[in-house]
């Protein structure tokens, strides 16, 4: 029988428990250099992420400032259910992932494909229980094509099987570390402006929306059944201007489409172009460095 790759020793540093298209691990040094650490560490400001995704920036902030008051949001209810289950019931998530691994890993290729499709169908049945949702989300993320998360117009996860030979299905060490980091974090699921309903004082926002496609063939913004199109980008820019008017601070990342779209939307704010490596592409040759934007009001 295949060995279940689970880690049960002491907690290590918290980090994303899923791979997420547009994740910020590659761009993290550039983002870190622009975070107002002094204000967060001095407990002068709170922290908010309206588009948490995989949470690379969130977990780095929580690692450096564990006591920071944080509000985290995403429009994807399954993702927020996974965060909630890991925060509140991590041992149950680990147990369920261990069960999934024990069943999946010994299977041959055809059996794995059939089991993947069965678990994808179960996930799309919208299981209401957070632990099962979290375990299935992680299982599918580790076994699907390229670690993508994508939904169709019906809201169904539709990424095909990825033929991963030896997936890490249950990284208990990371899950426990993440659970500890998330203990004091407020989690919510909704449209990005709803984050402001929980604010009580000056807040630093990190905003990482679905990126504007840099070409027709690179379009990927279907993390939920509602695409994040140019009108949503305009609505987000208006939201950032409202934050600025209320005295909040923001740092926003997005793609650099090579035109003046964002320069016009965020005129008057600081716009920087930095190099980042894209890691999600069906063609490995196209996973090289690209220009990305960091936009801030400070």
C-alpha positions as CSV (number, residue, x, y, z in Angstrom):
1,X,0.0,0.0,0.0
2,X,1.2,3.5,-0.8
3,X,2.5,5.5,2.1
4,X,0.2,8.4,3.1
5,X,2.2,11.6,3.0
6,X,1.0,13.2,6.2
7,X,3.1,15.2,8.7
8,X,2.2,15.1,12.3
9,X,5.2,16.8,14.1
10,X,5.4,20.3,15.5
11,X,3.9,23.2,13.7
12,X,6.0,25.1,11.2
13,X,5.3,28.4,9.6
14,X,1.8,29.0,8.3
15,X,1.4,29.1,4.5
16,X,-1.3,28.6,1.9
17,X,-3.0,25.2,2.2
18,X,-4.1,25.3,-1.5
19,X,-2.5,26.3,-4.7
20,X,-4.4,29.2,-6.2
21,X,-4.1,30.7,-9.7
22,X,-2.7,34.2,-9.2
23,X,-1.3,33.3,-5.8
24,X,1.3,35.7,-4.5
25,X,4.2,33.5,-3.4
26,X,6.3,34.7,-6.3
27,X,5.5,38.4,-5.8
28,X,5.7,38.2,-2.0
29,X,9.1,40.0,-1.5
30,X,7.8,43.0,-3.5
31,X,4.6,43.1,-1.5
32,X,6.3,42.7,1.8
33,X,8.6,45.6,1.1
34,X,5.5,47.8,0.8
35,X,3.4,46.7,3.8
36,X,3.3,49.3,6.6
37,X,4.7,46.9,9.2
38,X,5.3,49.6,11.8
39,X,1.6,50.6,12.0
40,X,0.5,47.0,12.1
41,X,3.0,45.9,14.7
42,X,2.3,49.0,16.9
43,X,-1.4,48.0,16.8
44,X,-2.3,51.3,15.2
45,X,-4.0,49.8,12.2
46,X,-6.1,46.7,11.4
47,X,-5.6,44.5,8.4
48,X,-8.2,43.5,5.7
49,X,-8.1,41.3,2.6
50,X,-11.3,41.4,0.5
51,X,-10.0,38.7,-2.0
52,X,-8.1,36.3,0.2
53,X,-7.6,33.4,-2.4
54,X,-4.8,31.2,-1.3
55,X,-3.8,33.6,1.4
56,X,0.0,33.9,0.8
57,X,0.1,37.6,1.9
58,X,-2.4,36.9,4.8
59,X,-0.3,34.1,6.3
60,X,2.9,36.2,6.0
61,X,1.2,39.1,7.8
62,X,0.0,36.7,10.5
63,X,3.4,35.2,10.9
64,X,5.0,38.6,11.4
65,X,2.2,40.2,13.4
66,X,0.2,37.4,15.0
67,X,-2.0,39.7,17.1
68,X,-3.1,42.0,14.3
69,X,-6.9,42.4,14.0
70,X,-7.8,41.0,10.6
71,X,-10.9,40.8,8.5
72,X,-10.6,38.3,5.6
73,X,-13.2,37.9,2.8
74,X,-13.7,36.0,-0.4
75,X,-16.7,35.6,-2.7
76,X,-16.1,31.9,-3.0
77,X,-18.2,30.2,-0.2
78,X,-16.4,26.9,-0.5
79,X,-13.0,28.6,0.0
80,X,-14.2,30.5,3.1
81,X,-15.8,27.3,4.4
82,X,-12.3,25.6,4.1
83,X,-10.7,28.5,6.0
84,X,-13.3,28.3,8.7
85,X,-13.0,24.5,9.1
86,X,-9.2,24.7,9.3
87,X,-9.5,27.5,11.9
88,X,-12.2,25.8,14.0
89,X,-11.8,22.1,13.5
90,X,-8.4,21.3,12.0
91,X,-8.1,17.8,13.4
92,X,-11.3,16.7,11.8
93,X,-10.0,18.1,8.4
94,X,-6.8,16.2,8.9
95,X,-8.6,13.0,9.7
96,X,-10.8,13.3,6.6
97,X,-7.9,14.0,4.3
98,X,-6.1,11.0,5.7
99,X,-9.1,8.9,4.8
100,X,-9.2,10.3,1.3
101,X,-5.4,9.7,0.9
102,X,-5.7,6.1,2.2
103,X,-8.3,5.3,-0.4
104,X,-6.9,7.3,-3.3
105,X,-3.1,6.6,-3.3
106,X,-3.2,2.8,-3.8
107,X,-5.4,3.1,-6.9
108,X,-4.2,2.6,-10.4
109,X,-4.5,5.5,-13.0
110,X,-8.0,4.6,-14.2
111,X,-9.3,4.0,-10.7
112,X,-7.8,7.4,-9.6
113,X,-9.6,9.2,-12.5
114,X,-12.9,7.6,-11.6
115,X,-12.4,8.4,-7.9
116,X,-11.4,12.0,-8.7
117,X,-14.6,12.4,-10.8
118,X,-16.7,11.0,-8.0
119,X,-15.2,13.4,-5.4
120,X,-15.6,16.3,-7.8
121,X,-19.3,15.4,-8.2
122,X,-19.6,15.2,-4.4
123,X,-18.0,18.6,-4.0
124,X,-20.3,20.1,-6.6
125,X,-23.3,18.7,-4.7
126,X,-22.4,21.6,-2.4
127,X,-22.0,19.6,0.8
128,X,-23.1,21.9,3.6
129,X,-20.6,20.7,6.2
130,X,-17.4,22.8,6.4
131,X,-15.0,19.9,7.3
132,X,-16.0,17.8,4.2
133,X,-15.9,20.9,2.0
134,X,-12.4,21.8,3.2
135,X,-11.2,18.2,2.7
136,X,-12.7,17.9,-0.7
137,X,-11.4,21.3,-1.8
138,X,-7.8,20.4,-0.7
139,X,-8.1,16.9,-2.3
140,X,-9.3,18.3,-5.6
141,X,-6.7,21.0,-5.5
142,X,-3.9,18.5,-5.1
143,X,-5.1,16.1,-7.8
144,X,-6.7,18.3,-10.5
145,X,-4.9,19.7,-13.5
146,X,-2.2,22.2,-12.5
147,X,-3.8,23.0,-9.1
148,X,-6.4,25.2,-10.7
149,X,-9.7,26.3,-9.2
150,X,-12.3,27.2,-11.8
151,X,-16.1,27.2,-11.9
152,X,-18.5,27.1,-14.8
153,X,-21.7,29.3,-15.1
154,X,-23.6,26.9,-12.9
155,X,-21.1,27.3,-10.1
156,X,-19.6,23.8,-10.5
157,X,-15.9,23.1,-10.1
158,X,-15.0,21.8,-13.6
159,X,-11.2,21.3,-13.6
160,X,-10.1,17.9,-15.1
161,X,-8.0,15.3,-13.4
162,X,-4.3,16.1,-13.3
163,X,-2.6,12.7,-13.2
164,X,-0.4,13.7,-10.3
165,X,1.7,10.7,-9.4
166,X,2.3,11.2,-5.7
167,X,0.2,14.1,-4.4
168,X,0.7,15.5,-0.9
169,X,-2.9,15.1,0.2
170,X,-2.6,15.6,3.9
171,X,0.0,18.2,5.0
172,X,-1.0,18.1,8.7
173,X,1.9,20.3,9.7
174,X,0.8,23.2,7.5
175,X,-2.8,22.7,8.4
176,X,-2.1,22.9,12.1
177,X,0.1,26.0,11.6
178,X,-2.6,27.6,9.6
179,X,-5.2,26.8,12.2
180,X,-3.1,28.5,14.9
181,X,-2.5,31.6,12.7
182,X,-6.2,32.0,11.9
183,X,-7.6,31.7,15.4
184,X,-8.2,35.5,15.8
185,X,-9.1,36.2,12.2
186,X,-12.6,37.2,11.2
187,X,-13.7,35.3,8.1
188,X,-16.6,36.3,5.9
189,X,-18.0,35.5,2.5
190,X,-19.4,38.2,0.3
191,X,-18.9,41.0,-2.2
192,X,-15.6,42.8,-1.6
193,X,-17.2,46.1,-0.3
194,X,-18.9,44.3,2.6
195,X,-15.5,44.1,4.3
196,X,-16.0,47.8,5.4
197,X,-19.0,46.8,7.5
198,X,-16.6,45.3,10.1
199,X,-14.1,48.1,10.2
200,X,-13.9,50.1,13.4
201,X,-10.7,52.1,12.8
202,X,-7.9,52.9,10.3
203,X,-7.2,49.7,8.3
204,X,-4.6,48.6,5.8
205,X,-6.1,46.8,2.8
206,X,-4.3,44.3,0.6
207,X,-6.4,43.8,-2.5
208,X,-5.6,40.9,-4.9
209,X,-8.6,40.7,-7.3
210,X,-8.9,38.3,-10.2
211,X,-6.4,39.7,-12.7
212,X,-7.4,41.4,-15.9
213,X,-6.4,39.1,-18.7
214,X,-3.2,40.2,-20.6
215,X,-4.5,38.4,-23.7
216,X,-7.5,36.5,-24.9
217,X,-5.8,33.2,-24.5
218,X,-4.6,33.9,-21.0
219,X,-8.0,34.8,-19.6
220,X,-8.6,33.3,-16.2
221,X,-10.9,35.0,-13.7
222,X,-13.6,32.4,-13.0
223,X,-12.8,31.6,-9.4
224,X,-16.6,31.8,-9.0
225,X,-19.5,31.5,-11.5
226,X,-19.4,35.3,-11.8
227,X,-16.5,36.5,-13.9
228,X,-14.5,39.5,-12.7
229,X,-14.6,41.6,-15.9
230,X,-13.6,45.2,-16.7
231,X,-16.7,46.6,-15.1
232,X,-15.8,44.8,-11.9
233,X,-12.3,46.3,-12.2
234,X,-13.9,49.7,-12.4
235,X,-16.1,49.1,-9.4
236,X,-13.0,48.0,-7.5
237,X,-11.2,51.2,-8.4
238,X,-14.2,53.2,-7.1
239,X,-14.0,51.2,-3.9
240,X,-10.3,52.0,-3.5
241,X,-11.0,55.7,-4.0
242,X,-13.7,55.5,-1.3
243,X,-11.2,53.8,1.1
244,X,-8.7,56.6,0.4
245,X,-11.3,59.3,1.1
246,X,-12.1,57.6,4.5
247,X,-8.4,57.6,5.5
248,X,-7.7,53.9,5.0
249,X,-4.6,52.6,3.2
250,X,-4.5,50.1,0.4
251,X,-2.0,48.1,-1.7
252,X,-3.5,46.5,-4.8
253,X,-1.9,44.0,-7.2
254,X,-3.0,43.3,-10.8
255,X,-1.7,42.3,-14.1
256,X,-0.1,44.8,-16.4
257,X,-2.1,44.6,-19.6
258,X,0.3,46.8,-21.5
259,X,-2.1,49.6,-22.0
260,X,-3.4,52.6,-20.0
261,X,-6.4,50.8,-18.5
262,X,-5.2,50.8,-14.9
263,X,-3.1,54.0,-15.3
264,X,-6.4,55.7,-16.1
265,X,-8.5,54.0,-13.4
266,X,-6.0,54.7,-10.6
267,X,-4.7,58.1,-11.8
268,X,-3.4,60.1,-8.8
269,X,-2.3,57.0,-6.9
270,X,1.2,55.4,-6.9
271,X,1.5,52.8,-9.7
272,X,4.6,50.6,-9.8
273,X,5.5,47.9,-12.3
274,X,7.4,44.9,-11.0
275,X,8.5,41.6,-12.4
276,X,6.8,38.4,-11.2
277,X,6.8,34.8,-12.5
278,X,3.5,33.3,-13.6
279,X,3.3,29.6,-12.5
280,X,-0.1,28.6,-13.9
281,X,0.0,27.9,-17.6
282,X,-0.7,24.7,-19.6
283,X,2.6,25.5,-21.5
284,X,5.6,25.5,-19.1
285,X,7.5,27.7,-21.5
286,X,5.0,30.5,-20.9
287,X,5.5,30.5,-17.1
288,X,8.2,33.1,-17.2
289,X,8.5,36.6,-15.7
290,X,5.8,39.2,-16.6
291,X,5.2,42.7,-15.6
292,X,2.6,43.2,-12.8
293,X,1.2,46.3,-11.1
294,X,1.4,47.3,-7.5
295,X,-0.9,50.3,-6.8
296,X,-1.1,52.1,-3.5
297,X,-2.3,55.4,-1.9
298,X,0.7,55.8,0.4
